Structures are given as structure tokens and as C-alpha cells.
Amino acid sequence: MEKKWISTACTLDCWDSCSIRAFVEDGQVKKLVGNPENPVTGHFLCEKGYKHIKMRNGRKRLIKPLIREAGALREASWEEALDLVAEKLLKLRKDYPTSALLYISEFGNSGVVKKADQRFFNAFGGVTMPTGSLCAGAGVEAQRYDFGKCLAHEPTDYLNSRMIIVWGRNPVTTGPHMVPFIKKAQENGARLVTIDPLPSETAAMSDLHLAPKPGSDGLLAMYMIKVLIENNLVDMDYIEKNTIGFHYLKEAVMELDKNQVSEVTGIPYGDIEDLALEYGSTKPAAIVLGFGIQRYSNGGDTVRAIDALGAVTGNIGKSGGGVSYNNSVSQGLIDEDFLKGTGLAKEKRTYDRPLLGDFILTEKNPPVRFIYTARANPVNQGMDIEKILKAFKSVDFKVTLDMYLTDTAAASDVVLPVKHPLEEDNIVMPPANHSYINYCNKVVESPEGVLSELEILNELAMRLDLGSFPLLSPEKWIEIITQPMRGKIDIELLKEKPLKVPGLLDIPWSDSRFFTPSGKFEFYSETAKDEGFFPTAGYRGLETEVSKEFPLYLITPKLRGSLHSQHFALVEGDHVPTVHINSTKANELGMEEGDTVSVSTQMGSIKAILKLDEDILPDRVKIYQGGWTRKGGGINRIIPERYSRMGMHAAYYELVCRVEKE
């Protein structure tokens, strides 16, 4: 029997993008472990990473294409399915502008070769492409205004911190490879603070946990800046040399009233003042941001306020400091022009990701007549998924590429099964949490007959005679699109182990050269002003607040064992969610552990099972997202199409509800 170890990586859209060594015996993956060549992720994999083998071998994995006939999906041959898709594409191009095709693509599985579908659709004539964000967009835009781009400290640098504030993030669950470095920093004497409206595993290991009301984090940060100014704990030398617009920020924060701040945030002003004084007098101090803080209509403003907090204390550009959010270190390493073929498109149209259902139902010039979905499950993960399902039903033809019969696949006319990431070559660029590039070597063969997304595109391109879409293997695509990095990165060595992006500063912004128009950190951003936003950080209230009708905040975080809805493919039985509620509030409502309850928002109601949680505050409840709608899940049925204008970002967490016993 042949036994070997192969270098690959996790392609899940996660903070960590783990480097992996796969043990293969007799053509089967027997074991996955962290690759120690990556100092951040090399010691272990998370629960989702270990599940790659189960996902690949899942009992319900799709092997044959499905075609809808007489209202039901039936198995079909590849030739029949691909011929049908090609026929519908040709008909659409004959009868409508090609922008009548709506292309939905997210990051269910990442990797640069996956983006070749953008070139395919541009070669087809240009289609309706997504813009905006369901993930990180508000924060990315905020840091563009402040820093010029997002750059994050490596987790290894937290060993140099004397204080770490984890803000709106639960790395124990969503990015566990940061946690050993945080724990080691604590052992070295660093103080750990978690700011999160919910209790969490990260909060439990912290020295202090503050739980502000959802969406009020920006005001908390602004008041902390006021306290720092009043106590002469701002770094004026750093501010004068490296920033612009401080006096505008100072004017805004000095108007804040401590009693009003306490009322809005739900935190006693004394506790906020104590944290501000500690943060201002403890250096270096790191702030680690999560995506949760910007999943509100004021999300971008919140990130700008926290960025400003880091800057006024001079923690930017310092080892052990920083305000780390996302990590944009891949620019210029991939030939994006060849990969995406943007210049090939004759038609160009976009839709805003948070408004998918509304766009499909209302757009008339031209109307949406064809939906192509890859690496995404919008009928489960979009906003107001009842509207999205209605929208899907209104469209003539829908094609979904997936390994499982997801909610989106089940709503489609053709479902094309695809290869698991372990069954194909790819390259994964650095994620938010480190700066290592991974080559995903093909580890094993796919089940007989199953095609990759790229192979499906090749088959369709031949049928459509798309001369400007080259019929290439993944290896050839990689050879072409990695030309910009050759000379900097040894691709053959990359196939053997992960490599760090060369030429990066050890500490972001340590050269004090920012990518803003002024070349400095910008408390006041003309770019933000020109783009229709406030030029200075500030607290902007939410569009939705608790009321007599909906007295509880509802937050829908990620589950440790699943990346969004993906790994629910392995969950047998129903997916009816659990709603976590404070026991005092449950008693007040006449409810007990295990009761079946109705959770209602302005959008409607879903059924849930009640679970008492002593740590959660009485004015809020929690439901983990990701359960499949067809199995009783689908929390996004009761989440409206609401967004932050900054980044056109989905405001998933700006949600109020009531809970009633059924």
C-alpha cells in the first residue's frame, strides 16, 4: 500500500486558512494535521478543518448531476446536464442582454483558481456581478479611510503585548490559532479584555468582559477617547507627527455626556473610564477586531472609532500594539486581469449583496432570467431568505454548483456536483490572521465522474465556443496567474510548504507610511467625505432599537462546528435552532428549559427550543446561524434586508425580537 504525506491547505473562508499536511494511504485521506511550517496554524486544526474528510466522504454528497423535471430533481448524465445549461445560456444571449444572467459567488471554498468563473462570464458577454459585502466590507472601508488599507499584526506579535482587547470577536470559536498566542501573552503578564454583547469562550478566559448593548461599541470607543484626553493619556507626539484631523475628533468626543453614554451602552460609565485609563497607561496594547462589531447599520463608523482609539494612544506601528482587523497583503501577487478578464465584458451590471432578493424581484432592465450560483448558499445565508426564495422561483432557470443538496441547490433547476478541495490543485492567499500563502496540492482523486468548477466551465466554454476563455488545467491556470509573484515566491518550494509573503514590514505601519491621500493616519478623511460619509469617526445610532413589541436584541453568531451553513450537511435530523435566554427573563416570560417557543421579528417568526443561559444578559438572546431551512433552521428568514452604507455591508446583527411560548 502506498503511503505519503502531501502539503495542502484549508480553503474555508475563515480567519486562519490553515496549512495542512494530509496523510494518504492507498488513495484515501486517512489523516489531516497542521503543517508546522506555518508558525501560526501549524500545531493543530479546528473542528471544521478536521471535518474535511467527513465532508468529502459524506453519505449525502452529490455524485451525479440533477435536473428538475415535473417539479422534482432527478439524476442525469453530465452530457445531458451540461448540454441543457449551454442551451439555456445560448437562448439567454439570443433573447436578452447577457446581464440578464445573475452570477452569485461567495467564498464557501476559496482559492484563486475559483475566480476563473469571472473570466468565463465576462467572455460570455458580461453578466450581473455582486458588489457589497456579507462578511467584512464595512470594516474594510473604514480602515481604508483611516489607514489606506487593512493590515493586521501576526498573532505571534501578541506575545509582545501588555494588554489585549478582543473586540466583537470570539477567536476560540472562529479563529482558534490566535488563542495559544493570547494565552502565552497572559502567562507573560498581559491583561486580556473581551468586549462582546454575548458571553463567549474568549470572554470566559479574559480578565475582564464588558457586554455593551448591540451596536453601541462606537460610542464606547469614543467615550474612552474623551477620558484619555481629559487625563492626558493621548500620545500628542505621535498624533502631531503621524496623523491629521485630531482636533475634529476631539471636538466630537468632548461633547459626550457620561450618563448618556452609560444609558446607550448599558455599561456604567465608571467601568468605561477604568478601562480607558488602563488602556491609555498600558503599552503596548493591542486591539483585535472581529466582524461582529460591523454587522450593524453603523458598522463602519464603529470601526473608525476604534481605529481612532488605537491612534490617539500611539499604539499604531508598535510591536504588541495595533488595531488588527483584516489583512490585505496579496495585492500584486496574482494576475487579476487574466484571471477575471474584466475587459472582455460588453455588458456590465452589479447588484448589492444585502439586497439580493429585492434586486431579482424589481430589476427590469433587463429582468433576471438566469441565476448561476457557485460556492454560495444564498437561499440560506442571504438576508430575508423568504424573499430570496420567492425571487428564485420567479427566475426562468437556476444552476447551482455544490457538493450537497443545500437550500439553494434544492431551489435550482440544475445542480452540478463539484470536487472537494482535497481533490484539486489551487492556491490560497493569506487570510485575515496571518501572511502565509498556501499551495493546495491535489491530495486524492475525486469520485468517478465528478468535475471541478473549472472543468465545468471548460465544458460549457466548448459548447458555447468562448474563444477568450482558455481551456486550461488548474495547474496551467496557476502557472499563468502567479507570474507576478515569480521571482518573489518559489512556486516549487510553495508546493512543499507554506511561504510568507515577502517584503512585508514585521509590524504594520511601523514605517509611519500610510496608504491614505495624506500619507498619514486620518482622523478626518476627505475620501470618506467625498464618498458621502462623515469625515470623522463618531457614533451614529442604529436604525432599529428594542421596543415594547420587540423588547429583546437578537444576535446570530457562528457555531463552532460549522462555517455558516456548510457543515450542517453532516447533521442528521432536524435543524430547529436553540434560542439562548437568561433564566430570569425566561421566568418572567413563563418559560422553562426545553420549551418550544416562537421567536418573532418584524419579518415573521421561527420555531426554536429554549435553553437557559445564566451568563447572557436579560435584554438579549442568541441563536446560532447556519441550520438549513428545509430542516427547520433558516434563521435568516426573520432577518430583514438591512445594511451599512459604508461597504454596502449586511447588518445581520441589527435585529430585535420577542420570544413567546407556543
N, C-alpha and C positions, 0 to 999 in steps of 0.2 A: 504494500500500500504506500502511495506517495504522501509524504508529509512535508509541509512547508509553512513558513511564516511570510505574510505579504503585508507591505505597508499600504495603508489606505486612510480614510478619514470619515467622520460622521458628516453627513450632508444635511442634517436637520437645521432648520432656521432658528438657531439658538445662540446664546451669548458666547458659547465656548468652541464650537467647531472642533471637536476633539480629534487629535491624531491617534490612529488606531493601528494595532498590529493584529492581523487576522490569522488564526491557525486553521489550515486547511488539511484535511485528511481524506484521501480517496475521493476528491472532488466535492467535498462537503465542508461548509464552515462549521468548525467544532467549538471555536472559542474566539472571543474578541477581548482584547486588553488595551489599556492605554499605552501609547508609544512614548517611552521615556526620553526620546529625542526632543520632545516638546516639554519644556520645563513647567509649563502652566497646566496642561491637561494630561501629562504623561503617566500619572500614578494610578488612575482609575477611570472608569466610565460611569456615567449616571445611569439611572434605571432605564431611561429611554434609549441610551446607547446600547446597552446590553440587549434590548428588545429587537435590535435589527435582525437577529437570527429568527426570532419568532415572527416578525413581520414578513420576512422572506418566505418562511415555511408555513405561513398561516393557512389554516384549513379552508378559509373562505377567500383566499387570494384568487383573483381572476386570472385565468389562463387563456381563455378564448374570447374573441370579440363578442359583443352583444348588440343586437339590432331590435328596435321596437317594432312590433308587428301586432296589429289588433289590440293595441293598448298595453301590451306586455313585452318585456325584453326576452329575447331568445338567443341562443348561441348561434354564431355564424362563423364562416371561414374568414380568414384575413382578406382574401381576394374579394369576397362579397362586400365586406365592411369597408375596405379602402376604396373600392370602386364606387360605392354609394356616397361616401364622403366627397370623393373627387367630382362625382356627378353633381352633387349639391353645390360645391364650390364653383364649378363652371356655370351652373344655372344662375347663381347669385351674381357672378361677374357679368353675365349677359343681361340680366334684368335690372340691376341696381348698381350704383357706385359701390366699389369694394368696401367702403366704410360702413356698409350695412352689416358687415361681419364684426361682431364684438369679441375681442380676444381677452380672456381672463387668465392671468398668470400671476401666481404669488411665489412663495418660497417653501412649499411643502417639502421639497427636496431641492437643495441649492447646487451650485456648481456652474462654472462659466459656460460649458458646452450647452447647458439647458437653454441659454439665451439665444441659441441659433434659431429658435422659432420666431423671434422678432425679425430676423432677416427673411425667413420664409414668407411671413405675412407682408413685409414691405415689398418683396419680389412679386407677390401676388397682386400688388397694386396699392397697398396701404389700407389699413383697417382701423377700427376704433380701438385705441390702446388705453390702458389705465394710467391715471395720474393720481396724486394724493397718496395717502398712507392709511393702512390699518394697524401699523406697528409703531414706528418711531419718528414719524415725519415732523410733528410739532416741535419736538426737542431738537431734531437735526436743524431745522430752520432757525430756531432760537440761537443755537450755538454758532450758526453761520453769521448771524447778526453780531454776536458778541466776540467770537474768536476768528471768524472767517471760515471755519470748518470744525468738524468734530475730531478731536484726538484724545485718546484715553491713556492713562498710566497702565503699564503692565501690572498685573496682580502682584508680581514679585516686589514691586516698589512699595507696597503697603507695609512691608517689613520695616520700612524707614519712617512710618507714621507714628506720631504720638497720640493722635486721635483720628478715628474713622467714623464718619457719619454715613450710614447707608440709608438713602432717602428714596422711599417709594419703590423698594426692591426687596426681594426675598431670595438671595443667591443660594441659600441652602436647597431651594427647590428649582430655581430657574437657571442658575449658573454656578453649580457646586464647586467648580475648580478654583474659584476665588476664595472659598471658605478656609482651606488649610492655611493660606497666607494671612487671612484675618485672624485666625486662632493663634498663629505664631506671633503676630503683632501684639495680640493681647498678652501672650506669655511674656513678651518683651516689655510690657507695661503700658501699651496703648489702650486707650479707653474707646469702647465701641458703643455708638449710639445708633439706634434704628428709629426712623421717623416713618410711620406707616399707619394708616387708619385701621388696619387689621392686626390682630396678633399673628405671629408667624414663627417659624423655626429660627429665623435670624433674630427676630426680636427676643426670643427666649434666651439666646446666648449673649445678649447685649447687656451692657452695664446700665443702660437707660433706654426706655422705649417711650416715645411720645406718639400719641394717636390722634392727630388732628382730624377735624371733620373733613370728609372727602372734598377735594378741590380747593382747600384753603391753604395749601402749602406755600403758595406765593406770598401770601400775607405774612405767614410765619417767618419766611426768609427776610422780607422787607423790614419787619419789626426788629429782627435780630440785627440788621444793619444799623437801624436807628440806635439801638443800645450800644453797639460798638462805637458809633460816632460820639455819643454822649459820654462814653467812658475812655475816649482817646485810645481806642484799640484798633483803629484803622491804620494801615501802613501808608502814610502820606508820601513817603519817599518812593514806594513802588507805584502808587497812584499817579504821581506827577511825572514819572519817567515813562510809564508803560501803558497809560490809559488816557481816554478822552471822555469828557462829559460827566465827570463825577459830580459837579455842582447841580446838575439836573436831577441826578439820583438822590442827592442829599435833600434837595427841596421836597421831593416826593415822600421820602421816609419820615422827615421831621414833622410832617402833618399828621402822622398816625397817632391815634389815641389808644392807650394800652387797654382800656376797658372794652373798647370796640373790638380790638384785635383778639382779646380773650374770648369775647362772645362769638365771633365769627369762626375762630379756630377750634373752640372748645377746650383750649389749654389755658390754665391760669397764667397770667402774664408774668408772675414770678418765676415759673418754670421756664418760660421762654427766655427771660432775662438771664437766668442761671446758665442755660445752655449757651447763649450768646457770649457771656463773659468767659466761659470755659473755652469755647471755640476760639475766641479772639486772643486768649492768653496762652494757648497750647499750640506750638508749632514744631514741626509741620503737621498740618491737619488735612486729611483727605475727605472729599465728599464723593460718594459713589451713587450716581443717579440710576433709577430704574425707569422703565417705560410707563409704569403706573401713574406717575405724577402728571404725565401729559396726555392722559386719556380723558380729558375734560375740555370743554369749550375754551377754557382759559389756559390750556396746557402749555402753549409756547411761552406765554407770559410768566408762568411759574418757573420754567427752566431758566429764563433770563434773570429772574430774581435770584435764583440760587447761584447762577454763574456770577452775578454781581457780588454775592456774599463771599465767594471764594476770592474774587479780585480785590475787594476792599481790604482784606486781611493779608494780601501779598502772598497767598498760598499758590498762585498760578506760576508754573515754571519751576517749582521747587520739588525736589525729591521728597516723597512722602506726603505731598500735598495734591493740589489739582481739584478740578471738578470733572470727573470722568463719566461720560455718557455713552457715546458711540465712538467708533474708531475708523476714520476714513483714511486708510494708508495704502489703498490699492490703485490710486489714480496713476495712469500712465504705464501700467504693467501689462495691460491687455489691449489688443487692437479692437476697440469697441466699434470702430467704423465697419470693419469687415464682419465682425460678429453680428451686428444689428442691421447693417445695410440700410441705414436711415435714408440715404439719398436715393434709394430705389423707389420709394413710395410716391405715387401720384396723388393719392388721396390721404388726408391726414385729419383725424378727429380723435378727441380724448373724452373720457368720462371720469368723474371723480369717484374714487373707490368707496367712500362712505355713502354715496348716493346711487349705488348700482341699480337697485330696483326702480327707483324713481326715473332714472335715465332711460332704462329699457321701455318703461311704460309711457313715457311722454315724448321721447325724441321722435321726430317725424321727418327729418331731412338729412339722410334717408332714415326710415324706421329700421330698427334692428331686426334682421331676418335670419341671422345665423350666429350661434354662440359657440366658441371654441374654448374649452377650459382645460388647463394643464397645471399640475402641481398646486391645485387650489380646491377648496370645498365651499364656494360662496353661499350655497343654499343652507349651509350650517353656520358659517363663520362671518357672513356679511351682517349688515345692520338691517333690522326689520325683515327677517328672513321669510315671513309670510308674504310680504310684498315681493321679495326676490323670487319666491316660488311662483307666485302669480305671474310675474314678469317672464319667467322661463316658459311657462305654459303658453304665453302669448306669442312666442317666437317660433317660426316655422321649423327650424332644425337646430338641434343642440348636439355637440360632440364633446365628450369628456374623456380624458386620458387619466387612468388611475389604476392602482393595484387592487383596490377593493370597491365594492358597490356602495359608495358613500351616498349621502343625501343628494349631492349634486349629480353623481353618476345615475342614481335612480330616477332623476328628473330629466334625463337625456334621451335622445333618440338613437345614438350610437355610443357605446362605451368601448374604448380600446385599452386593453391591459398593457401595462408597461413593465420594464425591468426594474428590479430593486437596485439601489445604488451600488450594492456589492457586486453587481453583475455587469458593470460597465466602467469605462475609464472617464475620468473627469478631473478638474482642478477646483479646489475650494479655496477662495481667497480669505484673508483674515477676517474674523468676526469682530464683535464689539469688545471682546475680553482679552485679546492678545494680537500679536502681529506676525503670526506664522502662517505660511502658505502650505497647503497640503495637496499632494498628488494622490488622487483616488485610483489606484491600480485596480483593474478588474480582478476580483478575488475568485469568483466561481462563474460557471455558465448559468444562464437563465433557464427556466423550464422550456422545453422544446416549443418553438414557435412564437414565444413572447418577444416582442420588439421593444426597443427603447424609443423615447420620444423622438430622437434624431432619426432613427431608422424609419419611423412612421412618416416623418417629414420628407425623407428621401423618397419613399414610395409615393407619396402624394405629389411631390415635385415632378417625378417622372410622368405621372398620369396627367399633370397639368402643363407639362412642357415648360417648366420655370427655369429658363436658362441661366438666370442670375442667382439661382440657389444651387451652389455646388454640391454634388453628390459625393460626400466625403465621409470617411470613418471618423469616430471620435478622436482617434489618435492623430489623424491628419488635421482636424479642426484645431486640436490643441497645439500642434506644430505651428500652424499659421497664426493663431490669435495670441500666442505667447512670444511672438517675435520682439515686442517692445521690452520684455524682461530679459531676453537672452543677452548675455554679457554682464548682467547683474545677478542672475539666478542660473545655476547649473541645472538644467531640466533633468538630466540623467541622474544627478545626485538627489534631486527633488523626488524622483520616483522611489528612492530608497529611504528617505526620511524627510520630515517637515523642515522647512528653512524659513528663517526670519527675513522679512522684507529688509533689504539692505538700505543703508543711508539714513535711517531714522534717528532722530535725537533720542538719547536714552530717556530723557524726561521731556514730555511735550511742553512747548513754549519756553524751554529753558534759554533759548537764544533771544527771547523777547521780540521775535519777528512773527507777527500775527498776519493772517490772510485777509484782514479787513481792508477797506479802502485807505484807512489812515495808517495801517501797519501796526496799530495798537489795539489793545482790548477796548471795546467801545461800549461804555455805559449808555452813550447816546449814539444811535445808529441812524444815519441818513438813509442807508439802504432800507431799513425797516420802515422808515417814514415814507420813502418813495414807493414802497410796495403796499402802502395802505394800513400800516400798523403804528402803534405808539412807538416813538423813537427810543423811549427809556423804559426799563423794567418797571413793572408795577403790578399791583393786584387788581385784577378785573373779576368781578363776581360771576357766578355761574348763571347759565340761562334757566336752570331748573333747581328748585330748592324743595326741601320737605314741606309738607302742608298737612292740614287736617285729613285730607283724603288719602295722601300718600306720606305717612309720617316717618318712614324708615329709609335710610340710604341703603342701596343695594350695590354690592361690589362683586364682580365675577372674575376672580383671578384664575391663573393656570393651575392645573393639577400636576403634582409631581410626576405621575406615571404616564402622562400623555402630552405631546406637543399639540396643543389645541385639540382638534377632533381626531387626529391621525390614529393614535394608539387605542382609541375606543373600538377600532376594528377587531381588537382581540378580546373585547369584553362581551362575554356571553350574557344572554338575558336582557332585561330592560335597562335603560339608561336614565330612569327617572332620577332627577337630581336631589341632592340633600341641601336643605337650607339651614345654615348655622345661625343660631339666635341666642342671645343672652337669656339665662334661665329666669331672671327677674321679669324681663319683658314677656317671656313665654307664659309665666304665671299670670301676669296682668291680662294677657290675651286668652287665658283659659286653655292653654295648650300644654301637651306633655311630649316627652321624647318619643319619637316613632310615629307621631300623628301624621296623617296625610293632610296637607294644607294646600291652600291656593295662594300663590304669590302673584300679585297684580301690579302692573304699571299702567301708564296711560295707553299702552299698546294692547293690553289684554292680560290674560292670566295663563300660568302653567301650574301643573301639579308638582308637588315636592314632598319629601319626607323630612320632618322636623328633627333637628339634632341640637341639643343644648350645648352651649359653649360658654363656660364661665369667663373666659378671657375677652370675649368680644364685647364692645360697649353696647348699651341698651338701645342706642339710636340707629344702629346699623345691622345689616345681615349680610351673609356671604353665601354665594352659590358658585361652585367651581364650574367653569365653562368647558364645552367640548363634547358633551353627550350627543348622540345622534338623534335627530328629531323623530325619525321613523321608529325609534325605540323608546320614545318618551322623554328624550332630552331636548336639546334645541333651546337653550336659554335665550338665544338671540331673537326668538320670536317676540319677546317683550322689551327689546332694546330698540329705540327709535333711531331714525337717520339723523344723528346729531354730530356735529364736528367742530373742531377748532379751525378757524380760518387760517391761522398760521400753520402751514404744511398741509392744509386740507386733510386734517387728521381725524380719524374716527374717535368720537368721545364716548367710548364704551362704558366708562365708569360714572358718567354723569346721569345717574339713574336713581329714582326714588320709587318706593313701593309700599304696599301694605300686605300683611300676611294674615290670612283668615283660615280658620279650621273648616274643613269640608264636612 
